[in-house]
Amino acid sequence: MTKKTTYLILMVICTVGFWLFNNFYTPDTYTDASVVKDNKQVKLENYLQPSSTTGVVVKHNYFTLSYNEKYEQAEWVAYLLNKQHLTYEDRKRPYFIEDPKVKTKSADWRNYKRSGYDRGHLCPAGDRRFALQAYNETFYTSNITPQKNDFNAGVWNRLEKKVRQWVKTDKELYVVTGGVLKGHMDEIGDEDVAVPNYFYKIVAKGKEDNLKVIAFLFPHKESKKELSSFVVSVDKIEKETGIDFFEALPKQTQDKLEAKVNVTNWAL
């Protein structure tokens, strides 16, 4: 066997090996059971957690979600963001993997390949750089939704940056976000992952008895409009999604909090 032939054989073996690794290898989990969940995250689950239309609530160490198997994504992801979370650690992007806590299995990442859509984070990886596990957990596919690139990198990214600006002043925020999973939606992949036509984000601050809330509803397309153009009432998002976002609060408090559109407490 000549050196040239040997070289070609080695090249083929390496190419096939890389393809197999890239397409079939993924770790089983990013969750370390020995990590003690932050008490404030537990508090969120006790009185700020939204209702679930599916009954499938998954609690990770650094965020909580409600999974909708029909549409192969979360109907909401909720988490606390505080000022100390804003670090600039240079984390290596891990693989996207199925969520081991979703019993029906979350969508395989391969559904997104050549789909024309980004793997859009609901809980942004940029909000979870403060710890390796916190960062890696955002790469569960239960935290991913199909998003157009110009939307994901455009107006949606502007809002995510705005939330980080707010927390530098307000010190702690509660964030819940997701796609509106209803009506006719495009689908991608073998598992028919739904492509939402609208996305929402709700941000709250303050104590339980004195919450300040702002809510956004975006069509799934890029826009150069001011973020204030997309502010709506929480009631509006509840009507669109069927989710009760502050169900543990007294009804009188909910009614006051959710009916109005108030931007005076937020620097837009």
Salt bridges, closest charged atoms under 4 A:
GLU45 OE2 - LYS37 NZ 3.07
GLU45 OE1 - LYS59 NZ 3.88
ASP99 OD2 - HIS60 NE2 2.73
ASP108 OD2 - ARG110 NH1 2.83
ASP127 OD1 - ARG164 NE 2.59
ASP170 OD1 - LYS205 NZ 3.37
GLU172 OE2 - LYS40 NZ 3.29
GLU222 OE2 - LYS224 NZ 3.44
GLU240 OE1 - LYS182 NZ 3.02
GLU240 OE2 - LYS236 NZ 3.26
ASP255 OD2 - LYS251 NZ 2.96
